[in-house]
Amino acid sequence: MTLRILLLGGLLLALPCLANAKSVFIDHDYSVDCETLNTTECTVKSNKAIKSVRVELLSRQGHNRSGFVKKEYEGCPTEVSVGFDASPKAKLFIQTCDGSSGVKVIGL
């Protein structure tokens, strides 16, 4: 009985981690190359036309959002650049002109 309670308790503690892992979908149609000095500058390349990139800055633990930047692009290019304050971890939400989207995670 004690073992069963410990297993259930462990599963309940692990659920938030499992939910976070599933919510991060990395699409291989996008590549992200970043350089960090005083700020972080990322170049996003895609085989699809890019409409916007939203950067969600994360805390050092990677769980809490500490800010975000959103940039929209005219003409739907396939290569764009987005800059933001230096952050050790971030999620980039990429939306294309055909309505599809993808997520890239950096620093995790």
N, C-alpha and C positions, 0 to 999 in steps of 0.2 A: 504494500500500500504506500509506504514512504517513497519507494522508487517511482511509482506512478505519479505521485504528487510532484516529485522533483523533475520528472520528464515533462509534465504539463507546464510547470513553472518555467522551465528552460525554453519551451516552445513559445510561451507568451512573451518572454523577454526577447526572443529572436524575431518575432513578427515584424517589429518596426524596421529592422535591418533587412529582412526579406522584401518588405514593401519598397524600401529605398532602392534595392538592387534591381527590382523589376521595373521601376519607373525610369531608369537610365537605359535608353535605347540608343545604341551607337549605330548609325547608318553609314555603311561603307561607300556611299555615293558622294560623301563630303570629306575633304581633307582640311585640317586646320594646322597652321604653322604659326607659333607665337614666339615673340622675343620680349623679354622683360628687362627694363633698365629702371627708370623712375616710374614709368607706366608700362602697361602691357599692350603690345600691338599684335593683333592676330590677322593673318591672311587666310580667308576661307575660299576654297576652290571647290567647284562642283561641276558635274557634267550636266546639270540642270541650271536654268536661269534663276538667280537669287533675288527675292523680293525684299527680305529683311533678315536681320540677325539681332536676336535679343540675348544679351549676356547677363546671366544671373551669377553674381559674386557670392561665394560661399565662405563660411567661417573656416578656420583652420581644421576643425573637426569634419567639415564637409557636410554638415547636416542643416545648419541655419543659414538663411539667406541674409547677406549683409548689404545688399544693394543690387541695382541692375542698370543696364544701359541698353537702349534699343536704337537701332539705326535702320532706316528705310533707304532703298536704292532705286534711283530712276533708271529706266531702260533695261532692267533685268539682266545685269551682267553675270558672268559665270565665275568671276574672281572679284572679291571685295576685301576691304580692310576695315577693321573695327578696333578702336583703342579704348582703354579703360584704365582706371587706377590699378596699380600693381596689386594683384591678389594671388595668393598661393593656389587657390582652387576656383574653378568657374565652370558653369554649364553654358554652352552656346546653343540656342534654339534657332535653327535655320529654317526659314520658310521660303519656298520657291514660288515662282510666278504661276505654275500650274496647280498650286494648292497643296502640294506635298510638303512634308517637313521632316526634319531629322534633328537629332541632339548629339552634340559632341561634348565630352567632358575633358577638361584639362586639369592637370595637377593632382588628380586623385590616385 
